[in-house]
Amino acid sequence: MKIRVIIPNASVAFLRTQIEERRWAAGHGVEVSTVCLPSGPVSLESGVDDALVAVPLLQEARKAERDGCAAIVIDCAADPSVRAVREYVSIPVVSAGEAAFQYALGLGDRFSVVTVLPNTARLIEERLRMYGLLLRVASVRYADVPVLGLEDMALAGERILEQARRAIDTDGADVIVLGCTGMSPVARRLQENLEVPVVDPAMAALTLAESLVRMGLTHSRRCYPVPPAKEVVGEPQLKWEY
């Protein structure tokens, strides 16, 4: 089984720090290829970043389908352009935030998300509202560490742990969801120091993608219909043939 993990930013340096984590998270017999975008912002932390990654993300998704991948993982807890990508390809598309929330729902009554920055927290709150999950959310907190600052795992880990502890003790969270896939390296350390489940969105997305392929399932075309063919003016061009 071949799964393409697309990190929706254009930082090759960040990509290199994530490749081994994704290989480690993959199940037996799963070949994971992890890529970033050829253009766009070097991290996704705001609504502007969310908009800027849309077209290159669609292009990478189509490339993954043509490369024979069985599923695509959008490796970002802010779930950028999920509807668009599902309309654009036929293979299963799993996004990290949505997958992590689905796992958290089965692990406790209320979960908290700990993400990177205030802008990112707002994006995630918007997604949770759209998914109809706010009644199950204790809080959305942020460690005030930018995505590219997660390379300093000593400092980032302490800040993430502090906010997770507050989410449990103050907000009443039964489960902690990490709000950035770049936090994967600290997930195991958090689990050792917290008494509630800690959901790593990168692992959640890969695991869900594998299960959908094994079950022979993909997204419903009733919900995600193929977009109507039309001319796209200017660059970059998207190909609309199916």
Secondary structure, DSSP 8 states (H G I E B T S, - for coil): -EEEEEESS--HHHHHHHHHHHHHHS-TT-EEEEEE-SSS-SS--SHHHHHHTHHHHHHHHHHHHHTT-SEEEE--TT-TTHHHHHHH-SS-EEEHHHHHHHHHHTT-S-EEEEESSHHHHHHHHHHHHHHT-GGGEEEEEE-S--GGGGG-HHHHHHHHHHHHHHHHHTT--SEEEES-GGGHHHHHHHHHH-SS-EE-HHHHHHHHHHHHHHHT----TTTS---------SSS------
